[in-house]
């Protein structure tokens, strides 16, 4: 992914994940791996954690200590509603 230098990387990555959730590429209960996101986007863990924090605040993912972060059941509807 080529990042827009005028926007924070974490917001751009969050937008990509929102699109993946909206299209069903990341269905409910899909595990969001911080390590995979770091590797895919070539960013530091702190950047990925900003992404997951934002998505958690929006109700798109839930994080369970020791298990990871997962797409919520209502995430696709939330994203689609925000786009309308």
C-alpha atoms as one frame of an Amber mdcrd trajectory, in Angstrom:
protein
   0.000   0.000   0.000   1.250   3.443  -0.839   0.447   5.872   1.954  -0.793
   9.422   1.481   1.883  11.549   3.214  -0.710  14.149   4.268  -2.703  11.704
   6.445  -1.674   9.603   9.456  -0.871   6.019   8.458  -3.120   4.580  11.138
  -6.199   6.358   9.731  -5.441   5.041   6.254  -5.041   1.492   7.549  -8.273
   1.810   9.545 -10.058   2.846   6.332  -8.744  -0.278   4.578  -9.993  -2.494
   7.412 -13.397  -0.768   7.418 -13.712  -1.522   3.689 -12.728  -5.153   4.277
 -15.386  -5.443   6.967 -18.041  -3.757   4.798 -17.354  -6.059   1.824 -17.339
  -9.209   3.947 -13.660  -9.919   3.352 -13.443  -9.742   7.156 -16.702 -11.400
   8.277 -18.026 -11.458  11.853 -15.660 -13.237  14.252 -12.706 -12.852  11.847
  -9.508 -12.508  13.905  -7.573  -9.279  13.330  -3.900 -10.137  13.782  -1.705
  -7.219  14.839   1.377  -9.085  13.659  -0.103  -9.667  10.189  -1.152  -6.020
   9.927   2.363  -4.901  10.889   3.810  -7.105   8.162   1.212  -6.272   5.514
   1.450  -2.495   5.920   5.079  -2.257   7.033   4.297  -0.246  10.160   5.195
  -0.401  13.844   3.040  -2.143  16.461   2.043   1.217  17.989   0.510   2.222
  14.650  -1.486  -1.014  14.483  -2.642  -0.503  18.062  -4.002   2.937  17.137
  -5.959   1.242  14.353  -7.433  -1.413  16.635  -8.254   1.177  19.313 -10.191
   3.260  16.767 -12.084   0.241  15.425 -12.882  -0.860  18.969 -14.266   2.600
  19.783 -16.465   2.393  16.674 -17.821  -1.005  17.747 -16.321  -2.797  14.749
 -14.026  -5.098  16.717 -13.822  -6.473  20.217 -10.549  -7.395  21.907 -10.314
 -10.237  24.402  -7.063 -10.327  26.419  -5.050 -13.416  25.617  -7.177 -14.210
  22.551  -6.968 -11.243  20.203  -9.247  -8.866  18.321 -12.283 -10.047  16.379
 -14.815  -8.432  14.053 -18.135  -7.939  15.857 -21.421  -9.401  14.626 -22.863
  -5.941  13.858 -19.679  -4.475  12.304 -20.743  -4.681   8.637 -24.049  -2.942
   9.399 -22.241  -0.199  11.328 -19.804   0.448   8.472 -22.536   0.397   5.821
 -24.696   2.745   7.907 -21.799   5.185   8.271 -21.276   5.187   4.505 -24.919
   6.088   3.735
